[in-house]
Amino acid sequence: MPHLAAVVLFALVACIYCRPALQGKILEQDDIIQWKGMAQDLFRYEQAHGRLPLWNNNLFSGMPAFQIAMDAHNPLSVQVLHSLFLLFLPKPAGFFFLLCISFYFLARVIRIRTLPSILGGIAYAYASYTSIIVAVGHDTKMQALGYMPALIGALWLIYTRRYAWGAALTALFSALLIAQNHLQITYYSLLLAGCMSVAFAIRWVVRKEYRHLLLASALAIGAGLTGAACNLVNLAATSDYSRATMRGGTSLQMNGTDAPVEGLPKNYAFNWSYGPLETFTLGVPNLYGGSSDDTLPRSSHVGRVAAANHVKGEHVLLQVMGSCVYWGPQPGTSGPVYLGAAICFLFIAGMCCLRTRHKWWMLFACAIAIFMSWGSHLAWFNDFLFYHLPFYNKFRAPSMVLVIPQLLFPLVAVMFLQQLSDDSNRNAMIPLFRKGAAIAAALLLAAVACYFVFDYVGHSDGLLRNYLQRNFRDTADPLYTALLADRKSLLAADLVRTFLLMAGVFVVLWYYIRQRIPTVFAFIMLLLITTADSWGIGKRFLNDSNYREPKLIEADHFVPRPVDSLILKDTSWYRVMDLSDETFEEATMSYYFHSAGGYHPAKLSIMEDLINYQLLKQPMNPQVLNMLNLKYLVVKDSATGELALRQNAGACGPCWLVKNIRFLPGPADMMRALGDFHPLDTALVESRYAQQVLPFDSTGTDSSASLVLRKNDNDDIWYTYNGRQAHFGVFSEVYYDRGWKAYVDGKETAIVPVDYVLRGIVIPPGKHDVYFSFRPASYYTSRIPAIIASAITWLLLLGVILYKWRRRKKN
C-alpha cells in the first residue's frame, strides 16, 4: 500500500504540473521542432519501404542517420518496458513520473521510509534543470536522468549482497539508460557509479571481504556490460560515426600543420562553464538574473522607464531587455540549476549529522561535479580532465554535470530524515544540527554579500548599450540603469525567498528534533515545503505558455512558405539553402528539401570545416555552392524583409565528369584550393589517393561521355555512365568511408574523397551501371549480439522473479 500510494501521488503531481498535456496540447520545444525537420526525410523513406534508412539526404548535404532516428531491429528489446516506467502518461508528465519513481526505488533500496522517499523523488524530479530541459526539448536527456537513480539503486543491491535482484536490475536499468541515447548523461552516471563503487571497494578491502569484492565487481561489470550490449547497434554505429564527426576531432589545421586533433576544441567544449559564484544558484536561483529567454513585465524598472518616456516599440524593447536579464559568465542560459533552498539546507544538515560513511563519497562526488561544472573558470583542474579523463573531450557544456548534485543532494537529505526518524535520542543531535544550520546561514550571508558587492554588469552589455544607443538614443542610459536595477531586484527577491524557505525547514526540524511534533506531521510539512519550493521555480520555465495546440505548431513551422512552394515544383535532384535565417542552426528547411544547412550537434567534421572556412565567409564562395549542387537559395530582402528565391544557374548537378585532377599535399591545401577552382573542370584530390586514380588519363577524355543519376534512395544510389574513355566521376554526395561502397557493373571500386567533402571514382570506358550502397558494418554486425544480450537480460529478470516467487511460496 505505501508503494501504491507513492505511485498515485507521483502520477497526480505530474498530471497537475503538466495539466495542459492532458488536455490534448503539446509542448512547443525548439529542439523537437529541429529534430522533426532532421528526421522527416527518414520517415518519408519508412513510409515507402517499411524501415528507416541509415543515411539522411536532407541534412548538411547528407549524413548518417544514426543520431537522428534509427531502428535497431531488436525483437527482444527491453525498451518495451520504458512506457511502463512512464506509467503510460502523456509527455512530459511521464518524464516527471519516471524521475520520481526511479529516485523512490533508489531510496527504498537504501531502506528509506515512504514519506522521505517521496520527498526526495519530488525534489529530484522537479529541480529547475528538469523543467528547463523539458521546455527546450531535451527529451532524451530527461529520460536518461530518469534511469540514473535506478541504476545506482541496482548497483547498491549488488554491493549490499542482494545479488540476484541487483544483477538483473543492473542489466535492465543500464540497458534502459543507454537506450535513451544521451551519452553525456550516461557518462556522468558512470562517474557517479564509479565514485560509489570505489567507496564500497575500499570498505571491503579494509574489512578483508575479498570474496564479496570479487563477486560484487564481477556481477556489476557483467550486468552493466550486458545492459550496454542490449544497445550494441546504437553504440557501435555511434562509436564508428563519432570518429568522423566534430566530436572525434579533425585533421584540418589551417596553421600549416595537418596533425589530427582528437575530440572537440577545448574552447568549444568549455562553453557554458558555470561560474564559481554562480554555484550559489543551487540555492538562490536568480543570483545572476535567471534566464536569457525572459521577457520583462511592464511593472519592471525597464517597463516603468519605457512607459514614463513613451518609448515606441515597448513590447520589443521588453523582449530584448528581458533576454539580457541574465548577466552571468555563461554565453547565455535557459535558466539556473536550482536544487531547492529546502533541499540545500537538508543536505548541509545531513552532512553534519549523518553517521554513515556513505556521506563522504557523496560529498566527494558533489564537489568533483561542481569543480567540473566550472570548466574554463578552473582551468588547471578541468584542463587535466579534458586531456586525460577517457572520452571527456567528446562532450561540451560542463554545467550539465550538475545533474550529479541534483541526485545526491536530495539523497543525502532523505538519509538524514531517515536517521532522525530512527533515532530515539534526537536531543544528542542538536549540537550537530546547530552546526549545519550555522553553515547554511553562513552560505546565505555570502550570497547576501554578493547582492551588495555585485555591479550587475554583464560581459555582453556593451552590445546591449550599442543597441540602445542606435534605437533609443534619448533614453538609452535610463533604460540600461533600469536593467541593472531589475537584475538587482531579482536577486533581492530570491534571497528573501531562500531565507524564508530555509527558516521554515529549520523551524520544522528544530521542533521535530526537540520531539515537539510527531514524525508524520514533520515529514508532511517538509514534503509540502520542498514541493512548493521546486514547483515555484520550475513553473518559471515550464508553464501553460509552453503548450500549444498541435495544429498551430504544425502551421507555424512545417507548412510550406510561398518560396518553399515554388521550389517544390522542381522535381529534379538539387539542394537548397535558407540564408534568411540561421542556416547552420536551423533544420526546418530539411523537412521538405535536400538542404546544405541544418542543425545537428554532431556534424561530420569535414562538413563542419567546410562551413567554417567556406560557407560562413562573406561573400560565399560560389564554386563551393556549385559543387554542392545548390540550385536554390532563400534570401531576405534587406529593404522590405520579404523572402525571395534566388536560383543558382551554376549548380553542377548530382554528378559530373571532370577533365583534370589536381593533387594536393593535405587537408589544409585542399581547403585553400577551394577558393580558386572550377569543380566541373577539375577535381581536388589529396596526394595520398594518387594510386587509386591512376587508371584515369586526362589526355584521353571523351567530350561526348555522360554520367547521369537514375535514382537516389538514401542508402542506395544508381547512376548510368556511357563513354569511350575512362573518366573520373565526381558525385555531389558527402564522402563517408564507414559504410559507403561503390560498384561498377557489380565490381567494387575505390571511392576517393574529392573537393574536400565529395566523392569520386574512376569509371572505365563503355556503358556501365554505377551503384553506391550504404551498408555500415558497425550496424549490421552488432545486431545479433544485441539480441543475445537482450535475451540474457530478460532471462535474468524472469529467472529472479520465478526464483523469488517459488521461494516465497515455499516459505
N, C-alpha and C positions, 0 to 999 in steps of 0.2 A: 504493500500500500504506500509506503513512503516514496518508493521509486516511481510508482504510477502518479502520485501527487506531484513529484518533481517534473515528470514529463508533461503533465497537463499544465502546470504553471509555466514552464518554459514555452510551450506552444501558445498559451494565452498571451504572455508578454510579447512574443514575437509577432503574433497576429495584430495586437493593438499597436505595436510600434510600426508595423508595416501595413496599416489598415487599408490604404488605397490599393494595395496589391490584391486584396480580397474582393475589391470592387471592380476588377477587370482592367485596372490601369497597370501600366508597366513603367519601369524606371527609364528615364532618358539619360543614358550613360554614354559619354563620348567615346570611351574605349570600345564599347559594344557596337556602337554605330560604325566605328572604324573597322571592327572585326567583320561586321556584315558586309562592308564594302570589299574587304580582302577575300572573304570566303564565297561570295556569290558565284564566281566562276566555277568553283568546285561543286557547288550544289547544282548548278545547271548540268554539269557533267554527270553527276549522280542520277539526276532525273532521266538522263538519256541512257546510261549504262548500268544503273543499279549499284554502283560503287563509287567511292570517292577517288579522284586521281591523286597521284603523288606529285604532280607538277602544276603550279599555278601560272597561267598565262597572263593574268590581269594585273600583276603587281611588279613594279620595278623591272619591266620588260621580261619578266619570267623568273621564277624562283621555286625551290621546293616547297611543298605544302605541309611539311611535317609539323610546323609550329602554328598552323592555321586551323586545319581540320583534317584528321587522319583516322582511318578505320584500321584497327589492328587485326580484325578478323579473328577474334579470340572467342569461341563459343562458350568457354568456361570462365570468362572474366568475372572477377569478384566485384567489379564496378556495378553490377546489378544491385548490390546492397546499398549503393550510395543514396538512392531515392528513399530507401527505408530510413537511413540515418538523417535524412532531411524531413522525415515524417510526412513525406508527400505534400509538404506545404509549398505554396507558390513562392517564387523568387520575389524579394530577398528574405522573406520570413523563414524559409527553410534554412538559409545560411546561418541566421542568428540562432535558430534552434540547434543546429549542428554544433556550433561552438559551445553552447550551454551544456548540451548533453555530453559532449566529449570531455569538458572540464569536470562535469559531475562524475563521470566514470573514473577519471584520474583521482579525484578527491575521495571517492568511495574505496578505491584500491588502497589508498593510504589510510583508510579507516577513519575518515572524517564523517561526522553525523550529517543528517539530511539538510538541516537548515543552513549550516555553514557552507555545505557543498553547493546548495542553490545560490547562496550569496556569491560565492566565488565564480560560479558559472555565469551569472548575470554580469558581474564585474569584468570578466574576461571577454564575454561576447559583445558587450556594449561600450567598451572603451572607444574613445573617439576615432582611433585609427580604422576600426572596422566599418564604422558609418561612413568615413571618408572614402575608403576604397570601394565600398559598395556604390556610393554616389557617382564615382568617376568610371566605374565599370571594371574594376579589377576582380572579376568573379573567381578566376582560378586561384588567385592569392587568398581570397576569403575562404574558399573551400579547403585549401591546403592548411590554413590556420585552424580549420575545424578538426583536422585529424592530428595536429601536433600534440595536444594533451593526451589524446587516446594512445598514441604511440608511446609516449613517456609512461603512461599508466601500464601498458602492456609489458614494457621492459621492467618496470617496478615489480610486476608479478613474478617475472623470472628471477629477479635479484632477491626476492623475499621467499624463494623456494616454492612458489606456486607454478611449477614448471609447465604443466600441461596447458593450462589456460594461457599462461604467459607466452609460450612459443606459438600457439595457434593464433592468438590475437596480435602478436608482434608481426607475424606474417601478413595477417589481414590488414592491419592498420598501416603498415609500411606500404603495402600494395595500394591501398586507397589514397594515401598521402601522395605518393608518386604519380598516381593516375590523374591527379588534378592538374598536373603539368605546370607546376610553378616551381622550377628547380631552385630558385633562391630561397624560398621558404623551406623547401626540403633540406637545403644546405644548412640553414640556421637550426632546423630541427635536429639534424645530425650533430651540430656543435653542442646543442643543449644536451642531447643524449650522451655525447662524449664526456661532458663535464660530470654528469651524474654517474656514468659508468666508471670513470676514474676514481670518483669518491668512494663508490661501493668497493671497487677493487682494492684500494688502499686499506679499507676497513677489513676486508677478508684476509689480506696479507698479514696485517697486524695480529689478527686472531688465528692465523695459520690455518685458515679454511681453504686449503688449496684445491681440494676436490670440488667444492662448491664453486670456486673461482673458475676452474676449467669447464665445469658443466654449464654454468650460467653464461660464460663467454661463448661457448660453442653454440648454445641454444639461441642466444641473442643474435650472434653473427649469422648463424644458419637460417634462422627465421627471417631476419632482415633481408638477407640475400634472396631468399625465396620470394618475399614480397616484392623486392625490386625486380626479380626475374619475371614476375607476372606482367610487368610493364616493359619487358625487354625490347619489344618492337619500337616503342616510342623512345626508349633510352638509347638504343643502338642507332636509330636513324638520327636522333638529335645530336648524339656524340659525333657521328660521322659528319653531319651537316655543320656543326659548330666550328670545325676546322677550317671551313671555307667562309665563315662569317666574320663580321667585325668583332664578335666576342672571342674568336680564335686568333685575332691579330691580323697583320697584313705584312706583305713583303715589300710594299711600296714605301720607300723613304726618299723624299724629294730633296734631301740634303746631300745627295751624291752617293749614298750607300744603298745597297739593296738587301741588307741583312734583315731577316724576318723578325718581326716583333710579336711576341706571344701575348694574348689577352688584349683587353681594352686598354686604350691610353689612360694613364693614371689620372690625368686631369678630368677626363670624361667620366671615369669610374667613380671619382670622388665628388661629382656633382651631388647636390642635396646632402651635404655633410651637415649634421646637426652642430650648432654652436655649443660650447661648454655651458654658457649661461642659459642657453635655450633648453637645457635639460630640466630646468625648473618648470617647463610646461607639463611635465609629468603630473604636477600638482596644481599649477596655475596656468590655465590654457592660453590666455591672451597676453602672455608676457611680452611677446613681440608682435602683437596685433592680430593674431589669429590666422586668417586665410587670405590668399591672393585673389580669391574669387568672390569677395564680398561686394555688396552694393550698400553704400552708406544711406541711412534713412534721412528724411528731411529734418528730423529732430537732432541730428548730429551737429557738431560745431561747423563742419563744412556746409551742411544744409542750411543752417541759420545764416551764415555769411552770404551764401548764394542768394537766399531769399531777401536779405536786407539790401543787397546790391542789385537786385533784379537781374541776375545773370541769365542770359539766354542759353538754352540747351541745358537746363538744370539736371534733367534726368541723365543725360550722357555724362555730365560732369560728376554726378554722384556715383555712376558706374566706374568711371576712370579713377576717381579718388578712392573708391572702395577697393579697387584692385591693388592699390598702393598702401592699404592699411597695414599689411604685413611688412615689417622693416628689418627682419632678422637676417642672418648671414646666408641663408639658402637663396638660390636664384628665384624661388617662388615656392609656394606650398598651398595645397588644398585645405590645410588645417594642421593644428598641432597634434602631437602624440600626447594625449591626456589619459592617464590611467585612473584618475579619480583622487580627489583630496582625501576622501574617507579611506580608500584603499592604501594610499601612501602613508597615512597615519597608522593604519593597522600593520602595514609592512614594517615600519620603523619600530613600532612597539613589539612586534613579533621578533625582530632581530635582537632586541634587548632581552626579551622574556623567554623565548623558546629554549627548551633544554635539549632538543635534538641536535645531533651533529649535522644533520642534513642542511641546516640553515647556512652552513659555511660554503658548501658548494653552490648553493642557490645565490648567496651573496656574491661569490666569485663570478658566476655566470652573468649576473646582472651587471657587475662592474665591467667585465670584459665587453659586454654588449654595448654599454654606454660609451666606453672608450672607442669601440669600433664605430659607433654612430657619429663620432666627432670627425672622422675622416681626415680631411686635409688640415683640420684645426689641431690635430695631434699627430703631426707628420711622422715623428720618429717611431711611434708605435705602429701606426697604420701603414706606413711605407714598408716596414718589415713584414707585416702580414700580407701586403699586396704582392710582394716578391717571393715570399716563402710559404705561405699557407696554401696548400693544394687547392686549385680551382678558384681561389678567392678573386683572382683578377678577371674572372669571366662575368662578374656581376657589377652593377652600379647602384647608386643611391644607398650610401651607408646608413641613412636614417631608418631603413627598413629593418635593421637588426634589432630595433627596439621592440619587436614582437616577442623577444625573449623575456624582457622585464614585464611585458604585458601579461605573460603567462605566470611568471614566478612571483610577482607582487601579490596577486590575489591568492596564489597557492600558499605563500608564507602567512598571509592574513588568515586564511581559514585554518591552517595548522595552529596558529596562535589561539584562535577562538576555540578550537577543539581542546587544546591543553587547558584553557581556562575552565571549560565545562567539566573536565576530568579531575581538576584539582580541588580537593575538598578544603584545603587551607589556602585560599586565594590571598589572604592578607599578607602572606610571606612574599607575594609577588609585587606588592605595592612599590618598594624602592626601585625595582627594575622598570616597572611601568612608568614611574615618575621620570626615570632617566630617558625612556623612549619619548615621552611627551616633551621633555626639555629639548631633545634633539630635533623633534618635529617643529617645535616653536622656534628654535634657532634657525632652521632652514627657512621657515616662513618669514622670519625677520630679515634674512638675507635677501629674500625676494622683495620685501618691502624696501630694503635699502636700494635695490635696483630701480624701484619706482622713483626715488629721489636722485639717483646718480645718472640714469639714462638721459641722453639728449634726444632720443626718439627720431634720429635722422638715419634713414636707410641708405645702403650703398648705391642704390639706383635713383636716389632722389634728385640727382642732377638732371636726369632725363625728364622727370616729372616737372621740375621747375621750368625747364625749357618749353615743355608742352603748355604750361600755364601762361608763360610769357607770350607765346605765339597766339593762343586762343582767348586768353582772359587777361589781357595786358593790365588793365586798370585795377583788377582785384587779385592779381597773381600772388602777391605777398600775403594779404589777409587769408586767402584760401589755403596756402601752404601752412601758415601758422595755425589755422583751424585744424588741418590734418594732424599736425603734431599734438594738438590738444585732444583730438579724438583718440589717437594712439595711447596717450597718457590716461585718458578716462577709461578706456577698455581695460587696461592693466589694473587700474584702481578698483573697478567693479569686480574683477575676478579675484583680486586679493581679498576683498571683503567676503566674497563668496567662499573662497577656500578657508578663510578663518572660521566662518560660521559652521561649515561642514566639519572641519577638524574639531572645533569646540563641541559640536553635537556628539561626535563619536567619543570624544574624551569623557563627556558627562555620562553617557550611557555606560561606558566601560568602567568608569570610576564607581558608579553606584552598583554595578554588577560585581566588581571585584570586592567591594565592601559588603556584598551579599545583601544589598537593599532591594534589589529587584530580581525576579526569577529568571532562569536561563532562557526559557522560551520567549518571554517578553523582551529581554535584552537582544536576543538574536533577531527577532522580528523587527525591532526598532532599527538595528544595524542594517538589516536587509532593505528596509524602506529607505534609509538614508543613502546607501550605496546605489540603489536602483534609481532614485531621484537624481543623484549626482551624475551617474553615467548617462541617463536618459536626457537630462537637461543639456549637456554639452553635445551629445550625439545628434540631437534634433537641430542643432545649428547647421549641420552639414547634410543630414538626411531627413527631410520632412516632406510634407504633402506637395510642395512645389517641385520636387524631383520626379513626380509621377505625372504621366500624361496618357491620353487615350492612344492605343497603338496606331490607329489610322492617322492621327495627327503627326506622330513621329515619322511614320512612313511618308506622309505628304511632304514634310519639311526636308527630308534627307534623301529619299530614294525615288521621287517622282522626277522623270527627266525634265530638265530645263529646256527652253526653246533651242539653245545651242546644242544640247545633247540630242534632241530630236532630229536636228539637221544632220548630225554625224551618223546617227543610227540608220539613215537612209543609204549610207555607203556599206555595201555588203562584202567588200574586198577585205584583204588581211592587212591591217595597219595598226599603228599605235597612236595614242593621244597623250596630251599633257595639258593640265589645267594650270595656267600661270596666273589665274585670278585669285588664287588662294595659296595656302601653304603647300606647295606642290609636293614636297617630300615629308610632310607631316599630316597628310590628309588622304584617306583611302576611299572616300565615297565615289570618286571618279572610276575606281576599279569595279564598281558594282555592275556597270554596263560595258566598259571598254577595256581593251588591252592598253593599260596605262604604263608610261615610263616612270611615273612617280608612285606615290602611295605612302603608306605608313607601316612600319614594322620595326620592332626593337632589335631584331637580329637579321639585318640585311646581309646579303653576300658582300664580302669585303671588297671585291672588285667593283661592285656597283656603288658602294659607299665611296670608294676612291674616285670613281667617275663623277659622282655628284659633287664631291668636294672640290675637285680640281678642274672640272669642265662645265657641268650643268649649273653650278652656282655662280659662275663667272658672268659678268655683265659687260658687253652683250654675250649671250650664249654662243658657243661655237656651232655654227650651222652644220658643219660636216659631221659633228657628233650626233646632232638631231637627225641628220640624213641616214647615218648608218644604223640608228635605232629604229628606222622606218617610221619616224614621227610625221604622220601625214596631216594631223590637225592639232592646232594649239588654241586653247580657250584663253582669251585675254580680256582685260577690263579697260574700258575707255577711260583715260585719266580725266577727261573733262566731264563726262556725263555719269561715269560709274557703271554704265551698262556693259553687259558681257557681249563680246563679239567673237566670231570664229575666224581664225586665220588658217588657210591651207598652205602647207609646205610642199611646193611643187618639186623640191629636190629630194624628197624621201626616196631612199634606194629600193624600197620594196622588201619582201620577205627573204629574198635570196638573189645572188648575182655572181657573175664570173669576173675575176679580175685579170688584168694583163700583166701585173708586176707584183712581186713580193719584196718588201723591204725588211731586211733583217736588222734587229736592234739588240744591244747587249743585255738590257734588263728592263724591269717594270717602269723605273723612272724615265728611261729613254722612251719607252712606249707612250707613257702619259704625255711627255713633252711633244712627241711627234704628232699626237692627235691635233695639235694646234695648227699644223700645216700639212694636210694630206687630202687626197680625194679618194674616198672609200670605193667608188665604182671602178677606179683605175688600179689602185694599189692596196695591198693588204699589208698591215704591220704585224710582224711575227718576231718573237724572241729568237735569238740565235740558237738557243739550245734545242729548238724544234726543227732545225735545218734538215736533219736527216729524214724527218718524216714528210717533207715536202719535195724531196729530190726528184721524184718522178715528174714533177711539173716543170715544163720548159717554156718560159715566157716567149721565146722566139718563135714557137710554133703554134701560137694561139689561133683559134678559128673564130673569126668575127661573126659567123652565122650560128655558132653554138648557142644553146639555150638551157636555162635551168629554171624550172617552174615549180611552184608549190601546188601540190594536189590537195592536200588536206592536213590541217594541224588539229590534232585531237589530244592536246595536253601531253600525255605520256607517249604518244605515237605521232610522228610527223612523216609524211610521204612527199617526195619530190620526183620529178622526171627530168633527166638530163639527155641531151642529144647534141653530139658534136664529133667532128672528125679527128680532133686532137684532144690530148689530156688537158684538163683545166683545173684551176684551183677555185673551188666554190666557197663563197662566204655566205653564211646564214645569219640573218638578223635575229638570232636567239642567244640567250646568255650562256656563256661557257660554264659548265659544271661537270667536273671529271669524276664525280662519285655516283655514277649510275647511267649516264647517257652513253649510248654506243651507236655508231653509225655503220650501215651496211650498204654496199653497192651490189645489187643483184644477189643479196643474201650473204655476201662475203664481207666480214668485218674489216673496216678501215679505220685508221687512226684519226681522231678528232684533234685539231690543233687550235689553241687559243689565238684569236685574231683581233686586231684593233682593241686590245686590252680586255674587252668584255665579250666578244662574239666568238662564233665557232667557224672553223673552216676545214675542208677536206680536199684531198686530191681525187679527181674523178677521171678515170681512164677514158680513152676515145670510144665512141659508139653510142648506142642508145641504152640507157640504164635506169633502173628504179633505185632511187636513193631513199633509204629508210632510217630514221632516227628513233631509237627506243629508250625509254627511261625505266630501267629496272634496277634500282639500287640494291646491292647485295645486303646492306645493313638491314633493310626492311624484310626482305624475303627469307634470309637465313635465320632470323630471330623469331619467326612466328611459331615454329614447333616448340622450341624451348619455353616460350612464354605460355603456351597452352599446357605444357607439362607442369610448370611451376604453379599455374592456376589450379590444376587438378590436385597437386600436393596441398595447396592451401585449403581447398575445400575438404580434402580428406582429413587434414589436421582438425579443422573446425568440427566436422561431423563426428570424427573419432572421439574428440574430447567430450562433445555433448552426449554421445551414446555411452561413453565410459562413466561419466558423472551421473547420468540418469540411472544406469544399471546399478551403480554403487549405492546411490541414494535409495533405490527401490529395495536393494538387498538389506540395507541398514534398517 
